[in-house]
Amino acid sequence: MDHFLYRDGMLHAEDVPVAEIAAAVGTPFYVYSTATLTRHFRLFDEGLGDMPHLVCYAMKANSNQAILRTLAKLGAGMDVVSGGEYRRARAAGVPGERIVFSGVGKTREEMRLALEGGIRQFNVESEPEMAALSDVAQSMGMVAPVTVRVNPDVDAKTHEKIATGKKENKFGIPISRAKEVYAHAAALPGVRVVGIDVHIGSQLTDLAPFREAYGLVADLVRVLRAEGHQIDRLDLGGGLGIPYERSNAAPPLPTEYCDVIRETVGDLGCEIEIEPGRLIAGNAGLLVSRVIFVKSGEGRDFLILDAAMNDLIRPAMYGAWHDIVPVVEPAAGAETHPFDVVGPVCESGDTFAKARALPPVSAGDLVAFRSAGAYGAVMASEYNTRPLIPEVLVHGDQFAVIRARPTFDEIINRDTIPEWL
Ligand SMILES: *Cc1c(COP(=O)(O)O)cnc(C)c1O
């Protein structure tokens, strides 16, 4: 559910007409709904209910500080995957003790940064990383709290580029080697084991892989406790999918996902952490764009937009679907026509949709891509010297620009021409 609905024939973001934002900030732009972000966070927070827990928003999905602050004020922690994200979370006001640090390639500088600033735990993904972290912490006179990310070799049944829980993926240590790795960690002076971490992939639309992975984690808790390790915390990752295509069957709800957690690991007396990203931010955002031209080709018609693959790369990168809707509500029963929806970038890959059935649209009209709040703005680039587009946050009848469009001077002046030229 989201808060982008037609009202009086016009698409609104909460109580603000989308066209009003377009008039104020120009197109293209992203717009996010505070109410949707809040609702999604609460579904998880309340779904975990009486289990001791912390919902650590995976901020790589959308790391604008206004989004982070919105969630942090509701009690969210953060899952960060780089020193940059750590700094950004802290700048947004998130305390270190609510930040978990994931990722396969943490550098010693990043470890030091998080130890200095405060960290809830490092989710360690390999033995070399464990050794490096122990070294760094010891050199600072500290002991780093760690979980080990285990790879349960479970098929997440999602797009191959975002599946992370199979043995051929680069993530985590094989669950079959966990005993050995925990024994190794226990012998290191600069780390203290606090729990287990797992994350099997993104955009999962079936609960079965979660159930399987969490069941394996529950077995591992018993094995490790029998070996004398203290396992107090389970970080169960993120990955619950969202309905990108409204005509499809809806994926499981956060409450159903939380029930799987309760059923598989609820009786172990562990504190539960989860790291949802896409489900919190995805349906909380639209990408709004204007039609530049309608171009008739041979056997197909193109809708050429002012948004492009550099603004929203998911269709080009994953073949992803986004629902595209006109900002002015089409008349009931309006006939549709198939369009290839494309951007102005000089690549055929700059295609958002092929033969998409859309109601009548003309040059100058506004259209909105739904479910663009996660992995949209954060994956944008300035390819073709197209400025990063503004982000806007709506709250009831108010809206604010939370990242402004840079000027062309700002972009161009970032380059330096060497003296010898
Ligand atoms: C990407 C990622 C997440 C978030 O995944 P979503 O599908 O956005 O929920 C959580 N944890 C880790 C370690 C990740 O890499």
The ligand as an ORCA input file, in Angstrom:
! r2SCAN-3c Opt
* xyz 0 1
  C      20.923     -5.210      0.026
  C      20.965     -5.756      1.377
  C      19.840     -5.686      2.207
  C      18.533     -5.114      1.778
  O      17.875     -5.865      0.798
  P      16.400     -5.438      0.356
  O      16.064     -6.396     -0.719
  O      16.469     -4.040     -0.116
  O      15.528     -5.593      1.547
  C      19.960     -6.150      3.498
  N      21.127     -6.679      3.960
  C      22.216     -6.772      3.174
  C      23.468     -7.332      3.745
  C      22.184     -6.316      1.874
  O      23.278     -6.410      1.099
*
